[in-house]
Structures are given as C-alpha cells and as structure tokens.
Amino acid sequence: MSTTNTNNKLQFSGHESFSCKQFWLKKGFDFAYNNKSFNDDDAIVNLGVGKNMVNSIRYWCKSFNIIDDKDDTTTDLGYHIFSDNGYDPYLEDVGTLWILHYNLIKKNKASLYSLLFNEFRKEKIDFTKEHLHSFLKRKCNEDNSINYNEKTITTDINVFFRSYASPERKIKTDIEDVFSNIFLDLDIVHQYKKNNIDDKLEDWYRIENEKRENLPSEIILYAILDNYNDKTISFQQLLTGFNSPGNIFALNAEELYRHLIIIANKYTNVIYSETAGNRTLQFKEQIDKWKILNEYYK
C-alpha cells in the first residue's frame, strides 16, 4: 500500500498570493542550509526580497519538501537536488520539475494540488475555475477542521494556474514574471476558450491522462519507490490509487504500461507480470530511490 501523507489537514494559504518562482527553491534551500532563520529581521536583506516574499519562499520550500515543516532544516530531498553539488540546483532538467511536482502533491501541505490530482480530475478532466472552486468549497464543508473562505480559495486557485498554465499575455512587462513560474514546462495543464450558456467566451482548462514525452521512466520509478512499501503492486493501484503515478503524472493506461516495461527491462530487480490477467509490478529486493536518481542524473 502507499505511504500516508505527512499532512492531512486542509490548507489553502501561506504563499502570500505568490506562485513559486524557479529560483526561489535554491535560494530558500541555501538560506536554511546555512542555519539562517526566516523569522530574523535580516532575512529580507539576505534573501533580497520583501517580507511577504520571504514568507512565500519559506512556504513553498516546505510545500515541496525542501525544508522540514517543523524546524526549517533542509530535507534529504532538498540536499540531493539543491546543494551546490546536488542533482540539479538550478532546475535545468525537466525531470527535476516532475520530482518537485510529485513531492508537492505527496507532501500535501498545499492541499489544492493533492485534491486536484487525486480526486477532482476523477470528476472532471475539462473544467473552469468555478468548477474547481465549487469542488474545494465542498471539501472544506466536509472537513470540520477548516472554515471555507471564498477569497482564500480564489487566490489559491489563481496561484495554481499561474504555476502550471501559460496564459496569453499582451503586456510585455508581464512576460518575464509569467515564465519564471515553476511548472510551465511540464505542459500538463492546457487552457482553451469555450462559449458559455450566454454565448460568451470563457476560460476552460484540461488535465488529460495522456502520453508525456518529457517524463523520464526513472522519475516514475523514484515516485513508486517513494510512495509504496509493498514488494508487489497492482497495475490498477499504480494507475488510479492515491498518489499513484497515474494520478500525479496524469498518465493513461497505455503510457503507464509503456513506462513499466521500460523500467522492468532496465532494472533486473523489477518484474512486470501479467499472470492470468493479473497485472502487477514486483520488486525482487528493495531498491534505493536515491540510487535510481543518481543513475538518472549521471
């Protein structure tokens, strides 16, 4: 079975309305790694941003599991990626973006992302901001630990779309800011126009299960090793289970199957089996997820 999320409480604030910029995670990691405190008065000077951005950098580093939620120390993931000798401190490899996308959902500090990829997409592949808002409002009302706040949810949704969807921008001064948002290169959220019931054009979005040309098989294996403790995992679990590669990476069955075959052919300790119609991925022995990433980044 998959491991549980580190945070089950719904949270839709903390980013101070800023989407995460590509250079913020390295900046935040270095700051924490050098034992500096985000609460110190000189954090604004050391990070070179305003107070609200300091809080946002801290929030995103925690949300991506780059720094620990409790004491602001760096995590193993943060060190492996963002240390000066790390895998990809300046996010030049799209595989790193997929790792961060996975960890953002798995960590579940920013609840919208887990709810959207694990639950909402099973209801709607094509949707508007209003559809997503209604879903999140329903989840808040089902959870007694959080009060629904329309402005907070609206802001969180806007931050999500700035992170993942490339909007049409006509103002030149906006271009640099727009394209510094972290997940545009994943091309996982597609925006289009559609007439509403009043025959007016409305923004619609699609997150479809499909083939992902820029998603490395090694990153899928890393996610499987990180999320599951079992030696045998069913194909259906990997396709539709909570925090599964099928859900998080928005893969269709054919694409997941293709990746599993690549993984089984490359790693002798991994077996893909279809005995009596029962499709499973089996591990003959435990594999270190960091070893897989070491090989990938070499």
Secondary structure, 3 states (H helix, E strand, C coil): CECCCCCCCCCCCCCCCCCCECCHHHHHHHHHHCCCCCCCCCHHHHHCCCHHHHHHHHHHHHHCCCECCCCCCECHHHHHHHCCCCCCCCCCCHHHHHHHHHHHHHHCCCHHHHHHHHHHHHHCCEECHHHHHHHHHHHHHHCCCCCCCHHHHHHHHHHHHHHHCCCCCCCHHHHHHHCCECCHHHCCCEEEEEECCCCCEEEEEECCCCCCCCCCHHHHHHHHHHHECCCEEEHHHHHHCCCCHHHHCCCCHHHHHHHHHHHHHHCCCEEEEEECCEEEEEECCCCCHHHHHHHHHC
